[in-house]
């Protein structure tokens, strides 16, 4: 069974993007390239493939700081 979601990590800015596999295949089939949605860098690498979106986001956690939710990344 083919995975639905793929998470990519940017070498330039260090941010993570989660993309849908069908859209990635369609983009690559049209001889185009993938790039970071935050900084535009082509230097991205694949982190994880999964069918469950929550598993792609599992490395992120959230905690309250002064009443607001803040994202805390753990390596």
KABEL-V387222 format. One record per backbone hydrogen bond with DSSP energy under -0.5 kcal/mol. NH is the residue of the N-H (numbers start at 0). CO is the residue of the C=O. If there is no record, write none. Layout:
# KABEL-V387222
<<NH	CO> <NH	CO>>
This chain:
# KABEL-V387222
<<4	49> <5	18> <6	47> <7	16> <8	44> <9	14> <10	42> <13	9> <16	7> <18	5> <18	16> <20	3> <23	19> <24	20> <25	21> <26	22> <27	23> <28	24> <29	25> <30	27> <31	26> <35	40> <39	35> <43	41> <44	8> <46	6> <47	6> <49	4> <52	50> <54	51> <55	51> <56	52> <57	54> <59	56> <60	71> <62	69> <64	67> <67	64> <69	62> <71	60> <73	58>>
